[in-house]
Amino acid sequence: MQFLNHALSMSYNSKPMLTPILVIRMVRTTILHGVCNVSTFAFGAYAGLLVSDHIQDIEGGHQYGRVAIELMKRLDAIEMIPRLYVTV
């Protein structure tokens, strides 16, 4: 999961078309294998993907953003606070 996290950071600027694939892969990995601290960012990035110009699902993006913030609080993932709040 940490590898996907770093790959997502790099792909955002260098290969933007790869970003949605990595975000969905991170969310899928979380669903299949359980949550970790990076999962909070995965759900936040998925929320950002939902509200993008291509999908425009504002309500779904809002719900996943809330899930990401609540998960961050429950896991006490303080290292993800700045990154998550920038994303959501």
N, C-alpha and C positions, 0 to 999 in steps of 0.2 A: 504494500500500500504506500509505503514511503517512497518507493521508486516512482510510482504513478504520480505522487504528489510533486516530486521534483521534475518529472517529465512534463507535467501540466504547466509548471512555472516557465519552463523553457519554451514550450510549444506556443504559449499565448502570444509571444512576440515573433517567434521565428516561423512557425507554421500554424496560423490561426485555424485552418480547416481541420487540424488534428485535435483541437481543444474539445469539441463536443464528444468525440470518441473517447478521449481519456476521462472526461467527467462521467460519462455513462458507465465506463468500465470501473471507475472507482465506486460508484453507487452500487453497481452489480456485485462487486467484490465484497462490499459491506453487507449486502443482503445475504450473500452466500456463506460468508465466513465470520460474520459478527462485526460489532462496532469496535473502533479504536479512536484515538484522539484525532487522527486525520480524517475520519469519517465525518466529523463536523464540517470540515472544509468541503468535502465531497458533496454533502447536501446543500451547502451554501452556494457552491459553484453550479449545481444543478438548478437551484432557484434562479440564479442569474441567467442560465441557459433558457429557462422557461419564459422569462420576461424579455428575452432578446427580440430583435425585429423580425426574426424568422418565425418564431412560435407565438409570441404575444399572449401567453397565458398568465395574466397578471395575478389572478386569484391562486393558481397553482404555485406560482413563484413565491407569492406571499406565504403560503402554507409551508412550503419546503424551507423557506428562510426561517420561519418560526421553529420548525423542527430542528434545524441546524443550531440555532441559538439555545434552544432547550436542551439538546443533546450535549452541547458544549458545557452548559451549567451542570448537568448531571454527572458528566465525566470529569468535571473540574479540569478541563483542558485549557489551562491558562496560557499555554504557548500558542494556542490558535486564536486567541481573542483579537489581536490586531488584524490578522489576515481574514478572519471571518467577518468582522465588522466592515472591512473595506469591500468585501465581496457582496455581502448582503446589504 
